[in-house]
Amino acid sequence: MSPSPQKIIPHLWFDHQAEEAAHFYTSLFDHSSTGRVTRYGKEGFEIHGQPEGRVMVVDFTLGGYHMIALNGGPLFTFTPAISFFVTCESAQEIDTLWQRLSDGGVALMALDRYPWSERYGWVQDRYGLSWQLTLGKGSEGGQKITPALMFVGAQNGRAEEAMQLYTSLIRNSAIVNIVRAPSGPAAGTVQYATFTLHGEQFIAMDSDGPHQFTFNEAVSLLVQCESQDEIDFLWDRLSEGGDAKAQACGWLKDKFGVSWQITPREVSEMLQDPDPTRVGRVMKSFLKMKKIDLDALRRAYNWE
């Protein structure tokens, strides 16, 4: 798989099941496949602690939508704060997908008829990742699988603020629509909203329920940057009020708790080089960075 033209790629953190999960997910959707598999090398063992040769990341596409799975160890587990919204074209499709995702998983909202959908369900699969399935016309929207961010607890009521920030930072972005809670304690908050980042679709919502979870690093949004200027801009703006100090390899947490990876698109090309020595030098340099220094990666790649 060549470097993806997709600007923002959901990045899923697994303990050790990344390859297994990628194969499972690609078996569920048409126009899906696994791609490049990157393995841990001996470089950076003192940082990642993984044995040489173990699968590190697996690139895969679901319905043409690029995602990445990482084996990072038992540090983070998925929560429903970020789920994946799937629009199914037929009752047969949604029923089959629900059955497959429910096998070994947990239903968070039963597959049933609701005021907003003739058929809808929310399920946490066998790996803990959450999916919202609905019956509709996904082909009209152009994106079958859409990341959905739910702002809960201390972040409840901040969905609109987050969308305004994100769409102000990334070109070709906009808030498309907002449905607000009409009454009660949640009146005026975001019941359901859609927005785009670089033309890619996202969903946001507030929830004032007694949820025992929030955003964490198990699902992050990896942004493929074209230059050091873009890396610096997004890193600085997204980390304002958030946490970049404790992060590594381009990771940061914004002020809402959402995790991002701000990385150069060029690094994907470097890591696909057939020369393992070159790849090892890049990886060793990359693992030591917090905010990514593109020139330093280029020097490592070219041994300058």
C-alpha positions in Angstrom: 0.0 0.0 0.0 1.5 3.3 -1.1 1.2 6.4 1.2 -2.5 7.2 1.5 -3.9 10.3 -0.1 -6.2 10.4 2.9 -5.1 13.3 5.1 -6.5 12.1 8.4 -6.2 8.4 9.3 -7.8 6.8 12.4 -5.1 4.9 14.3 -6.2 2.0 16.5 -4.1 0.9 19.5 -4.1 -2.8 20.3 -2.2 -4.9 22.8 -1.0 -7.6 20.3 -4.1 -8.3 18.1 -3.5 -5.6 15.4 -3.0 -8.0 12.5 -5.8 -10.3 13.6 -8.2 -7.4 14.0 -7.3 -5.9 10.6 -8.0 -9.2 8.9 -11.3 -9.5 10.8 -12.4 -6.0 9.9 -11.5 -6.3 6.2 -13.6 -9.5 6.0 -16.7 -7.5 6.9 -16.8 -4.9 4.2 -16.6 -4.8 0.4 -13.7 -3.0 -1.2 -11.5 -3.7 1.8 -7.9 -5.1 2.1 -4.9 -5.2 4.4 -1.8 -3.5 3.1 1.7 -2.7 4.4 2.8 -4.6 7.6 5.7 -2.9 9.5 7.6 -4.9 12.1 9.6 -3.9 15.1 13.3 -3.8 14.6 16.0 -3.9 17.2 16.2 -0.1 17.0 14.4 1.7 19.8 13.8 -1.4 21.9 14.6 0.7 25.0 11.5 2.8 24.1 9.0 0.4 22.6 10.0 -2.8 24.5 8.8 -5.1 21.7 10.8 -8.0 20.4 12.4 -7.7 17.0 10.2 -9.1 14.2 6.8 -8.6 16.0 4.1 -6.8 13.9 4.1 -3.1 14.8 1.5 -1.6 12.5 -0.8 -2.8 9.8 -2.3 -0.5 7.2 -5.8 -1.5 6.0 -8.8 -0.1 4.2 -12.5 -0.6 4.9 -14.8 0.3 2.1 -11.9 2.4 0.7 -11.4 4.2 4.0 -7.8 4.0 5.3 -7.1 3.0 8.9 -4.0 1.8 10.8 -3.7 -0.8 13.6 -0.8 -0.7 16.0 0.5 -3.4 18.4 1.5 -1.1 21.3 1.1 -3.3 24.3 -1.5 -3.3 27.1 -1.4 0.5 27.8 -4.8 1.6 26.4 -8.2 0.1 25.8 -10.9 1.4 23.4 -13.8 3.4 24.8 -17.1 4.4 23.1 -16.0 8.0 23.2 -14.7 7.4 19.6 -16.8 5.0 17.6 -17.2 4.3 13.9 -20.5 5.0 12.2 -21.4 2.7 9.4 -24.3 3.4 7.0 -25.7 0.2 5.6 -27.6 0.0 2.4 -30.0 -2.9 3.2 -31.6 -4.7 6.2 -29.6 -7.8 5.2 -26.3 -5.9 5.3 -26.9 -4.3 8.7 -28.2 -7.6 10.2 -25.1 -9.5 8.9 -22.7 -6.8 10.1 -24.4 -6.7 13.5 -24.1 -10.4 13.9 -20.4 -10.5 13.0 -19.5 -7.5 15.2 -21.5 -8.8 18.1 -19.8 -12.2 18.1 -17.7 -12.0 21.2 -18.7 -8.4 21.8 -21.3 -6.4 23.7 -24.4 -4.6 22.5 -24.4 -1.0 23.8 -27.7 -0.1 22.2 -29.8 -3.0 20.8 -30.3 -3.3 17.0 -33.8 -1.9 16.7 -36.1 0.9 15.4 -35.4 4.3 16.9 -36.8 7.8 16.2 -33.8 8.7 14.1 -33.5 5.4 12.2 -35.6 2.5 11.0 -32.8 0.2 12.1 -29.9 1.2 14.3 -27.6 -0.4 16.8 -24.4 0.4 18.8 -22.0 -2.5 19.5 -18.6 -3.0 21.0 -16.8 -5.7 19.2 -14.5 -8.5 20.5 -11.5 -6.2 20.6 -13.5 -3.4 22.4 -13.8 -1.1 19.4 -17.2 0.5 19.1 -19.4 0.7 16.0 -22.7 2.5 15.3 -24.7 0.8 12.5 -27.6 2.5 10.8 -29.8 1.8 7.8 -29.5 4.5 5.1 -28.0 5.6 1.8 -24.3 5.7 2.5 -23.5 5.8 -1.2 -25.0 9.3 -1.3 -22.5 10.6 1.3 -19.4 9.1 -0.3 -17.9 7.8 3.0 -19.2 4.5 4.3 -17.3 4.6 7.6 -17.2 7.8 9.7 -15.4 8.4 13.0 -17.8 9.7 15.6 -16.6 11.7 18.6 -18.7 11.8 21.8 -18.0 14.5 24.3 -18.9 13.2 27.8 -18.2 14.1 31.4 -16.2 17.2 31.8 -16.1 17.5 28.0 -19.9 17.4 27.6 -21.2 20.6 25.9 -17.9 21.2 24.1 -18.5 19.4 20.8 -19.3 22.6 18.9 -16.2 24.3 20.3 -14.1 21.3 19.2 -15.5 21.3 15.7 -14.9 25.1 15.4 -11.3 24.5 16.4 -10.6 21.6 14.2 -12.2 23.1 11.1 -10.3 26.3 11.6 -6.9 24.5 11.5 -7.2 22.2 8.6 -7.9 23.4 5.0 -11.0 22.3 3.1 -12.9 21.8 6.4 -16.4 22.9 7.5 -19.2 22.3 10.0 -21.9 20.8 7.8 -24.9 20.6 10.2 -25.8 20.7 13.8 -28.9 19.2 15.5 -29.2 20.6 19.0 -31.0 19.0 22.0 -34.3 20.9 22.1 -35.1 20.9 25.8 -34.1 19.7 29.3 -30.7 20.1 31.0 -28.9 19.4 27.7 -30.9 22.0 25.7 -28.7 23.7 23.1 -25.9 21.1 23.2 -25.0 19.1 20.2 -27.3 16.1 19.8 -25.7 15.2 16.5 -23.5 17.1 14.1 -21.4 16.4 11.0 -18.2 18.2 9.9 -15.4 17.7 7.4 -11.7 17.9 7.8 -9.8 18.1 4.5 -13.0 16.9 2.9 -13.2 13.8 5.1 -16.4 13.2 7.1 -16.7 13.2 10.9 -19.5 13.1 13.5 -19.6 14.9 16.8 -22.1 14.7 19.7 -22.5 15.7 23.3 -23.8 13.4 25.9 -24.7 14.2 29.5 -25.2 10.6 30.6 -23.3 9.1 33.5 -20.5 7.7 31.3 -17.5 6.1 33.0 -15.2 6.7 30.0 -13.8 9.5 27.9 -11.3 10.0 25.1 -7.9 8.2 25.3 -5.0 7.2 23.1 -6.6 3.9 22.0 -8.0 5.8 19.0 -6.0 8.7 17.7 -6.3 10.8 14.5 -3.1 10.7 12.5 -2.6 13.8 10.3 -0.3 13.4 7.3 1.5 16.7 7.0 3.2 18.0 3.9 5.9 20.2 5.5 7.6 21.2 8.7 5.6 24.4 8.8 2.4 22.4 8.8 3.7 20.1 11.5 4.7 23.1 13.7 1.4 24.9 13.1 -0.9 21.9 14.0 1.3 20.7 16.9 1.3 24.2 18.5 -2.4 24.9 17.9 -3.7 21.5 18.9 -1.6 21.2 22.0 -2.8 24.6 23.4 -4.5 23.8 26.6 -3.8 20.1 26.0 -0.8 17.8 26.6 2.2 17.4 24.4 4.9 17.2 27.0 4.5 13.5 27.9 3.8 12.4 24.3 6.3 10.9 21.8 6.5 10.2 18.0 4.3 13.1 17.1 1.5 12.3 19.5 -0.4 15.0 21.5 -3.7 15.4 23.4 -5.8 18.4 22.6 -7.7 20.4 25.3 -10.7 18.1 24.8 -8.7 15.0 25.5 -8.7 13.8 21.8 -5.4 12.2 20.7 -3.7 13.2 17.5 -0.5 12.2 15.7 1.1 15.0 13.7 3.4 13.3 11.3 5.0 14.0 7.9 3.5 12.1 5.0 7.1 11.6 3.9 7.9 9.3 6.8 5.5 6.7 5.3 7.7 6.6 2.2 10.9 6.3 4.2 9.6 3.4 6.2 8.7 1.5 3.0 12.3 1.7 1.7 13.6 -1.8 0.9 16.9 -1.1 2.7 16.4 -2.2 6.3 19.4 -0.2 7.4 17.8 3.0 6.2 14.5 2.1 7.8 16.2 1.3 11.0 18.0 4.7 11.1 14.7 6.5 10.5 12.8 4.5 13.1 15.5 5.1 15.7 15.4 8.8 15.1 11.6 8.9 15.0 11.1 7.1 18.3 13.2 9.7 20.1 11.1 12.6 18.9 8.1 14.3 20.5 7.3 17.0 17.9 8.6 15.5 14.6 11.6 17.1 13.0 11.4 16.4 9.3 14.9 17.5 8.5 16.3 15.2 11.1 14.4 12.3 9.6 15.7 13.2 6.2 19.3 13.2 7.5 18.8 9.8 9.2 17.3 8.4 5.9 20.1 9.8 3.8 22.8 9.2 6.5 23.9 12.8 6.4 
